[in-house]
Amino acid sequence: MGLVVKNNMSAINTLNIMGKNSSALSKSLQKVSSGMKINSAADNPAGYAISERMRTQIRSLDQDNQNAKNGQNMLKTAEGSVSSTVDILKTLKEKVLDAANDTNTTFDRNTIQDYMNQAIDQINDNANASYNGKLLVDGSMNKQTTGATVTYSNESLDKTTTFTSGLTGLKDRNGNSLNILEKDTVSISYVVNGKTMTTSFSVGSSSLEDVFKSVTSATGYGDFAKGVSFGNSYAASTIGTTAENLMMHTADGTSVLSISSSSMGVGGNIAGFTISITGTDGNVKKSVNSKLDSWSEQISAQDKSNDNAVTMQIGTKANQSIRVGLSDMRAQALGLQGVSTDGSVQNLDITTRANANASINVLDNAVQKALKEQTKIGSVESRLDYTQDNLTTQSENVQASESTIRDADMAKEMTEYTKNNVLMQASQAMLAQANQSSQNILQLLQ
């Protein structure tokens, strides 16, 4: 190439190379200083999009984990409230058993009643426990239900037994006679809406259905007896126009007797009832009563409710949630209190031996309901522990994947930076040499 002064191509070429080296050095410096090999979409468009989606997922998983922790704290608050109620109910069971003992005077029973009234009021206070302004176990966070009617079943009587069966012909599940005699006395006690009804009469030719019907004529409290439904696989008869025929079965598919109040909801709750046979000698026939009085609550009374169950968002997609309904733990729902049509409140009465005896089954049912609710809440709490572990693992694994895509290998980037730095310095030196070549032309002009 000839000697020219207008276009120094060696210098221009060196300048272009130096510009590339400068750009490479700048990128290396950015990667080393940020610790990431992808700092913008221009560095790697596909990798940038993938890593940003992963970052969104990581933040979502972390928020889900926080949601699960908050939900667990809320459930712990609810469980603490129910746990306190269970403790109160255990104490009340002791007090009711004490009141049923005839060593107590009327004054003693009234004193126990005062204690019960205060305890029932505390149960209602427990039901008003709240978290972040939300009431938890007052029934306002129940799952959607059209209402439920309390239902009891007896699995101890012979499977051929119907409600029209005579008391003297009753047999146990193994077909053995209960040996109920016509001259024996049958007593039955109900607790409905806080009121206790008790009556007794001679067995005679009475059937099981007659036993339940007897409360109406003896107490004048017909709202309950008119709303009772009897049912079994072999025969069914009802009292009242709205009663339903019920059919319940054991685990092996054989039929059992069942009884229900057709008055749906807490207001029609049969909190408990007890049937007892007393012999002509005045002694209670305990072996008979262990079968005849063996009625267990299968369905709890519930008021109609919208779907207000607690929903905890624990996934990155819509509808990935855990839902739990919190039942009504107020005294009325537990059968310890009733509200009459005029709005007056009636607590469970234990001021007489008969009422205290009828209340024993009420407390048993109340403890069962409260424990069922406590264990339900506890099971969800336990599940949330696994949920948090799972979310933490997911976040960790996605973070590792995002790191693989976006994080810089510092050893490699430092090597690249050192190379680009040396090249940059070399290109600067060579540009100086290229510019110096033009000086040679001045010697020709001297």
Secondary structure, DSSP 4 states (H G I P E B T S, - for coil): ----SS--HHHHHHHHHHHHHHHHHHHHHHHHHHSBS--STTT-HHHHHHHHHHHHHHHHHHHHHHHHHHHHHHHHHHHHHHHHHHHHHHHHHHHHHHHTSTTS-HHHHHHHHHHHHHHHHHHHHHHT-EETTEE-SBSTTPPPBS-B--EEEE-SB-TT--TTSBGGG-BBTTS-B----TTSEEEEEEEETTEEEEEEEE-TT-BHHHHHHHHHHHH--HHHHTTEEEE-SS---BSSSS-----EE-TTS-EEEEEEESS-SGGG-EEEEEEEEE-TTS-B-HHHHHHHT-EEEEE--B--B-S--EEEE-SSSTT-EEEEPPPB-STTTTTSEEE-TTS-EEEPP-SSHHHHHHHHHHHHHHHHHHHHHHHHHHHHHHHHHHHHHHHHHHHHHHHHHHHHHHB--HHHHHHHHHHHHHHHHHHHHHHHHHHHGGGHHHHHH-
